[in-house]
Amino acid sequence: MSRFENIDWKLDELARKLKGELTKDRPSYPETLRTFEERRIDWIDNGIMKAIIIQPNFEVNGVNSNIWNFINVAIFDDGYSFSRPKWINILVDQKDFAFIEDNIDELLLKSEKKLLNISFKDLM
């Protein structure tokens, strides 16, 4: 049973609204490297790649699926520049997954609002 069972439909709904893509568990990675669950909503808005990422904590000794992060990211990548201007906002840092599940509506609303208002001038 997926840990995301109760919230996947909300992620899918927001991905459709943003004309983005919901990806589950890094499907482009080889099967042997997909040892943890993760969700991402990715889309492009005015040339800026934007993402909402829900993932376990990555640590020196591997993936810690006991603590989770909820991250907003915006990156400009023109395919030529060495530096990629970006903006990162961590809404949840190393909390139990239940915290994300219990607060998913608020987290998605905050993420949508913040990311829709990000423009190139906000990227570092």
Number of C-alpha atoms within 10 A of each C-alpha: 4 7 12 16 9 11 14 15 11 13 21 17 12 18 20 13 10 16 14 18 17 20 17 15 16 16 10 9 9 8 10 6 10 13 10 12 15 18 19 23 22 20 18 16 16 9 13 21 16 23 24 25 20 21 22 23 17 14 8 6 6 8 14 15 16 11 18 22 19 25 19 23 21 26 19 21 15 12 8 7 9 8 11 14 17 17 18 15 14 14 14 18 13 18 15 15 20 12 13 19 15 12 10 17 14 11 18 18 11 14 22 17 11 13 21 13 9 17 15 15 7 11 16 12
